[in-house]
Amino acid sequence: MTDLTIIEISKEYLHFAAAHFTVFSATEREDLHGHNFHVQAHAHTRIKADGLAFDYNLMKTRLKALCDQLDEKTLLPEQSPYLKIQTENEYTVALFANERIPFLPRDVLTLPVRNITVEELARWLLKELMADQTLNALDISQVDLRVSSGAGQWACSTWREGKQLTG
């Protein structure tokens, strides 16, 4: 009998509502729109002698804080080759092709990603999650973090102990 298990963290409160637009090229982008994003995590770990794997509340609390950080924001990618973000007077302005798109700073969150897509959000969330030293110190060999922008549409990013993030 194996002592390995996968703990799935999939709570109703692990979600955020955010606006974005996907940038497809130097001249093409989506219109600004929003999604109700959902987040799940699967932690691969060992069951200890006491029958427990780890305190799930540590992961749930960190995931909830990350979702809260993104909630009710317009998300903009800092590393897009086609979109520039600057501050003008009292506005955050996204510059795309010949468009100047102003936002109130309190409504915007810029992220160190190339695009605001579920695949980039999954990678960013997982990186932020595993940067938490308390979580990183747990006996977890792998974490798969999934982000959905709607029913049936998920992206998954994987962290493995001692390895770089993947996919």
C-alpha positions in Angstrom: 0.0 0.0 0.0 1.3 3.4 -1.0 1.6 6.4 1.3 1.3 8.9 -1.6 -1.8 11.0 -2.1 -3.0 14.0 -4.0 -4.8 16.7 -2.0 -7.3 18.7 -4.2 -8.0 22.2 -3.0 -11.1 23.3 -4.9 -13.2 25.7 -2.8 -16.1 27.8 -4.0 -14.4 30.9 -2.6 -11.2 30.4 -4.7 -12.2 32.7 -7.5 -11.8 36.3 -8.7 -13.6 38.5 -11.2 -11.3 40.5 -13.4 -11.3 42.4 -16.7 -8.7 41.9 -19.4 -8.1 41.7 -23.1 -5.9 39.2 -24.8 -3.3 40.7 -27.2 -2.9 38.5 -30.3 -0.4 40.6 -32.3 1.0 44.1 -32.8 -2.3 45.1 -34.3 -5.0 42.8 -33.0 -6.5 42.4 -29.5 -9.8 41.5 -27.9 -12.2 44.1 -26.6 -12.0 44.7 -22.9 -14.2 42.2 -21.1 -14.3 40.2 -17.9 -14.5 36.7 -16.5 -15.2 35.0 -13.2 -12.0 33.0 -12.9 -11.8 29.9 -10.7 -8.7 28.4 -9.2 -7.9 24.9 -8.1 -4.7 23.2 -6.7 -3.6 19.6 -6.5 -0.8 18.9 -4.1 1.1 15.6 -4.5 2.4 14.6 -1.0 2.9 11.7 1.4 0.5 10.7 4.1 2.4 10.9 7.4 2.3 8.3 10.2 -0.5 10.2 11.9 -2.7 9.8 8.8 -2.4 13.5 7.7 -0.6 15.0 4.7 -0.3 18.6 5.7 -2.4 21.5 7.1 -4.6 22.3 4.0 -5.5 25.7 5.6 -2.0 27.0 4.7 -2.6 26.5 1.0 -6.2 27.5 1.1 -5.4 30.8 2.9 -2.6 31.7 0.5 -4.7 30.9 -2.6 -7.6 33.0 -1.2 -5.2 35.9 -0.6 -4.0 35.7 -4.2 -7.5 35.6 -5.6 -8.4 38.6 -3.5 -5.5 40.5 -4.9 -6.8 40.0 -8.4 -10.5 40.5 -7.7 -12.3 43.4 -9.3 -9.2 44.6 -11.1 -8.4 45.2 -14.8 -5.3 43.0 -15.4 -2.6 44.2 -17.7 0.6 42.3 -18.8 3.9 44.1 -18.0 5.9 41.8 -20.4 3.8 42.1 -23.5 5.9 42.9 -26.6 2.9 44.7 -28.0 1.5 46.6 -25.1 3.1 49.4 -23.2 1.9 50.6 -19.8 2.7 54.1 -18.5 1.5 56.6 -16.0 0.0 59.9 -17.4 -1.1 62.5 -14.9 -3.4 60.5 -12.6 -4.1 57.6 -15.0 -2.5 54.3 -15.8 -2.5 54.2 -19.6 -2.2 51.1 -21.8 -0.7 51.9 -25.2 -1.6 49.4 -28.0 -1.0 50.0 -31.7 -2.6 53.4 -32.2 -4.9 53.2 -29.1 -4.4 55.0 -25.8 -6.5 53.2 -23.1 -6.7 55.1 -19.8 -7.6 53.5 -16.4 -7.8 54.8 -12.9 -4.8 53.3 -11.1 -7.0 51.8 -8.3 -8.8 49.7 -10.9 -5.6 48.3 -12.5 -3.2 45.6 -11.5 -0.2 44.9 -13.7 1.3 41.5 -13.6 4.8 40.3 -14.7 3.4 38.2 -17.5 3.3 38.3 -21.3 -0.4 38.3 -21.7 -3.5 38.0 -19.6 -4.6 34.4 -20.4 -5.5 31.5 -18.2 -2.1 29.9 -19.0 -0.2 32.9 -17.9 -2.4 33.4 -14.8 -1.9 29.7 -13.8 1.9 30.2 -14.1 1.9 33.5 -12.1 -0.5 32.2 -9.4 1.6 29.0 -9.0 4.9 31.0 -8.8 3.4 33.3 -6.1 1.9 30.3 -4.2 5.2 28.4 -4.1 7.2 31.5 -3.2 5.5 31.2 0.2 8.3 29.8 2.4 5.8 28.0 4.7 4.3 26.1 1.8 7.6 25.5 0.1 8.9 23.8 3.3 6.0 21.3 3.4 6.6 17.7 2.2 4.9 18.3 -1.2 6.6 16.9 -4.3 4.4 18.5 -6.9 1.6 21.2 -7.2 -0.7 21.4 -10.2 -2.5 24.8 -10.2 -5.5 25.2 -12.6 -7.2 28.4 -13.6 -10.5 28.6 -15.5 -12.1 31.5 -17.3 -15.4 29.6 -17.9 -16.9 26.2 -17.8 -14.7 23.6 -19.5 -11.8 25.9 -20.2 -8.8 25.4 -17.9 -5.1 25.9 -18.0 -2.7 24.0 -15.6 0.8 24.9 -14.5 3.0 22.5 -12.5 5.6 23.0 -9.9 7.9 20.0 -8.9 10.1 20.0 -5.9 13.5 21.3 -7.0 12.3 22.0 -10.6 11.2 25.0 -12.6 7.6 25.7 -13.4 6.2 24.0 -16.4 3.2 24.3 -18.8 
